[in-house]
Amino acid sequence: MRLKHITAMIHARNMEFFRDRGTFFWNMIFPFFLIFGFAFAFSGDGEEVLTIGTFGDPPAAVTDADQPPAFLDMPGVSYRSYDDGAYAEDQVATHQIDLLIDWTREAYLVNVTSERGALAEQVLRSNGGGMLTRAEISGEPIRYIDWFVPGVIGINMMFSSLFGVGFVIVRYRKNGVLKRLRATPLNSLEFVSAQMVSRLLIVTVTSIIVFAGANIFLNFMMKGSYLLLLLVTVVSIITLISFGLVFAARFRSEEVASGVINVAVWPMLAFSGIFFSLENVPPVMRHISRVFPLTHFLEATRAVMLEGAGFAAISGNLAAMAVMTAVFLLVASLIFRWE
């Protein structure tokens, strides 16, 4: 690989991007409208139904009783079962659920800073919950926009990476650009590397600008490390670019490439957890979502931002994206054609 060839291709691709005003608008301006639109739309008080979490199994004295306590099945209350007690407590602290029943301690945990928590406690005690010991916790609520902003960044990254690489290289092939480049000293590895680096720089800078610009006005919750968040973003972009190269490797028609890319894009939009949490979806759907790189990006990003997770906690997501990147690059290299 010759550095001079790669830098020349990176410069040419960057100039092509910045001169395309429509693409620049989509990558830079549209995410701001999406973030602020959702911030306004979900700025109310949220759902009216109370949400109570449970951890552990109820004692036999409760389940075998002739008339179980009414709080086990109250109308107007949504119940969530958790396998991790620490995670369940964090859900109470961040106002994601209104109250937690911890059967391992025969106690209930309520957030003293939550008005909905106080209401859930009254409802619980008035329906036979007096048998449980009271425990308190406090913490700031997670706004919907705090939870949703990684989804906006992920959408922008996905479209920029898949269409910005896959669509462009197909257009090069259709217009004969790749055929001309093949006659130059540039080899396929140098060409593909330049495309990846150029798109990586553009998407990374765009994502940082969108996040920082919106954060000035909306002040997103950030409990973890910004450097770790940047690492997750860069790894995710590389994975998505590699995915885009698979589509760019052989197609000759922009229309066919666009259709095939959309077939991959829309399942990720629907099942990666961009717009809604996957906690309450069927297990089969959660397992299917694990094959999407965007799912791992969102899990890792939200863990860093909202839970203050460290590298060890998200290492599984990073490893999954690294494996996907290797697979995508291998497939793309095997089927790549200049013409």
N, C-alpha and C positions, 0 to 999 in steps of 0.2 A: 504493500500500500504506500502511495506517495502522497505526502501531506499537501503538496502544492496542488495536486489535482482535486483533493477533497475540499480544501478551502475555497478553491475557485467555484466548485459546484455549490457549496454552502452559500457563498455570496450571491450567486445567480438565483438560487431558490429563494433566498430571503428577499431579494429585490422584486422577484415575481410576486411574492406574497404582499408586500407593502404597496405595490402598485395596483393591486386588485382591491378596490375600495369596498366592493360588496363583501368579500371575504373578511376584510379588516373589520367592517361593521359587525358582522356575525360573531366574530371571535372576541371583540373588545366591548362593544356597546350592548349587544343583546343580553348577556348575562346580568348586567346591571339592572335592566328593565325587569328581568325575571326575578331577581332577588328582592328588589323593592316592591314589585307587584305582590309577591307572596307575603312580604313583611306587612304590607297594608291589609291584604285579604285575611290574614290570620292574626291580626292584632287584637282580636276580641278576647273574651274570657274562656274560649275553648268549649269543649263538650259539656253537656249538662249531666251526663250519667257519671256516677261515682265509680272509681276503679279501686278494687281491693286485691292485694296480692296475698298469696299464701306460700309458706315455706314449710316443708316437712309434712308428715301424715298426721291427721287428727287422732287422738287417743281412742282406744276402743270404747271407753265410757261415753264418748260423744257420738261416734258412728253407730254404736249398737243400741243407743237409747230408743225407747218407743217413740219419743217425740224429739228429734234433734233440734238444737237451737235454730231459731229463725234466721240468724245472721249467716248461716251456711248457704242459703239460697234466697236472697232478697230480690224482689223485683226492682228494676231500675239501677242495679249494681252490676258492673262487669268484673269478673274474677280472672286473675292471672296466677298461674302456678309457676314457681321458680325452683330450680334445683340448686342454685348457688345462693346461700344466705347473704354473703357480703354484697353480691350484685343486687339482690332484692332490696337490701337496706339502702344502697345507693340510689335505687329507683325512687324510694320514699324521699331521700334527701334532696333529690333534684326535681321533685314534684311530678314525676312521671306516673306514679300511682299515689292514691290518696291515703292509703293505710296498708300496713302489712301485718298479717296474722302469722306469727312464728310459732308453729305447733311444737317445735323442739323445746321451747321455753314456756309454752302455754302462755304467751303474751302477745300483745299487739303493739306495733310501733307506729307512732304518729309524728308527723312533722309539725312542730309548734309554730312555724312561720307560714303554714298553709291554711287558708280559710276553708278550703275544700277538705283538708285533713280534719279540721275541727268538726265539720259537718259529718264526715264519715265516721268519726268517733262517736258522735251522738247517735247516729243511726245504728251503729254496732251495739252500743250499750243498751239501747232501747229495744233491741231484738235478741237479748240474751247474752250479750258479750261481756257482762259483768264478771263472768267466771275467769276471764283472762286478765293477766297483769298488764298494767300500762307502762310503756317505755317511750321515751321522747328522743327525737333527733331533729336537727335543723340543717338548712341548706338553701341555696338559691335555686329558683326554678330554671329549667331549660325551656327557653322559648322555642316555638316551632321553627323560627327562622334560624336559630342556632343549630338545630338538628338538620334543617333543609339545605343550608348553604353548601355543605360538601356535595350534595346532589347536583346543585347548579354548576359547581366547578367540574364535577364529574361529567355532566352532560356536555359542557363546553370542550373538555379534554377529549371525550369520545368522538364527537363530530369532527373536531379539528384534526385528530390523529388518523381516524379511518378515512375520511374524505380528503384530508390534506395530503395524505401519502398515497392511499389506494387510488383515488380518483385522478390525481395529478399524473401518476406514472402511467395509468391507462391512457390518459389523454396524450402523453408523450409518445406512447407506442402507436396510437391511432394516427397522430400527426406526422409520424416518421422521425421524431426527435431522437428516440432511442436508437433507431437505425443509424442516424448520423453520428451519435455519440459512440456507437460501437466501432466506428472507423477511426476514432481518436485513440490516443494511448490510455484513455480511461478504461479500467476494467470494471466488471460488475460489482465486485466487493467495494471498490472506491465509490462507485455511483450510489449504491444502496446505503453505505455508511454516511455519505454526505447528505442524502435525503433524510436519514434518521436524525443526524445531529442538527440539521437546520430546523426540522419540525420540533425536535425536543426543545431547542432554544426558544422558538416562537411560542409554543404552547406553555412552557414553564413561565416565561415572562408574562404572558397574557393572564395566566392563572394567578400569579402573584399580584398583578395590578388589580384584577377584579376583586380578589380577596381583601387586599389592603384598602382599596378605594371604598368598598362597601363597609368595611370594618370601621372606618372613620366615623360613619354616620350611625351604624347599627350596633357597634361594640359587641361583636360576637363573644360568646363564652369560650375561653381558652385556658384550660387547666394544665395542658402538657407543654412540650417543647416545640418551638417554631422550627428548629432545625430538623427534628424528627418528622414534623408535618411536611417539611420540604422534601425530605428523603422519600416519604411515602408517595408524594406527588410525582417526583422524578421517576421512581420505579414504575409507577402506574402508567405514566406517559410512555415510557419505553415499551411496556407490555402492549399498550394499545397501538403504538406505531408498528410494532412487530406484527400484531394482528392485521393491521392495514396492509402490510407488505404481502400477506398471504393472498389478498384479493387483487393486489397489483401485479402479482408475479406472472400472470398469463393472459388475463382478459384483454381483448382488443377493442371492445365497444364500451363507451362510457355509460350507455343506457343499461347494458347488462351488469356492469360493475356496480352502478348505483342501486339497481334492484337487489343484487346479492348482498351488498353492504347493508341495505335497509332490513333485509331478512335477519341479519345479525344484530342490528341496532335496536329494533323494536322489542325483542325479548329482553334485552338488557335494560331498556327503559322501564319495562313493566315489572320485571322480577328481580332487579338488583337492589331494591329498597331505596329508590331515589325519592319517591313521593310519600311512601308510607312504610312503617316498620314491618319487618318480616316475622316479628315475634308471634303474631296471632294467625299466621297463614298455615295451611296444612304442611306437615313435615316433608312431604314429597316436593312441594314447591321450594322449601328451604334448601333441600339437597340439590335440586336442579340449579338454584341460584349460585351454588358454589363453583360452577364451571365458568362463570362470567368474571372477567378481571375487574369489572366495575364494582361488583359485590365486595371484593376484598379491599378495594380502595376505600369504599364508603365505611366498611367496618373499622378499618385501621384509622381512618381520619376522624371518625366520630369518637373512637376510643381515646385518641390523643387529645382532641379538643374538649370533649365533654366529661371524660373520666380521668384525664391526666395520665393515661397509660404510657409506660415506658417501652423501650425497644423489645424487651423480652415478651411483653404482652401481645405485641403485634407481629412478632417474628414469623408466626405461622402464615399470616396474610402476605408478608413480604416474600417468604419462601414459595408460596403458591404462585405469586406473580412472576417470580424468577423462573420457575419451572415452565410456566406458560410461555414466557418470552423465549426460552430455549427451544421449545416445541414449535412455536410460530416461525422463528428464524430458520429452523431446520427445514420445515415444510416449504417456506418461501424460497429458500436457496435451491431446493431440489426441483421445484417446478418453474423457476424464473426463466423467462425467455426475453431476449431483446426485441424480437419481432413477433 
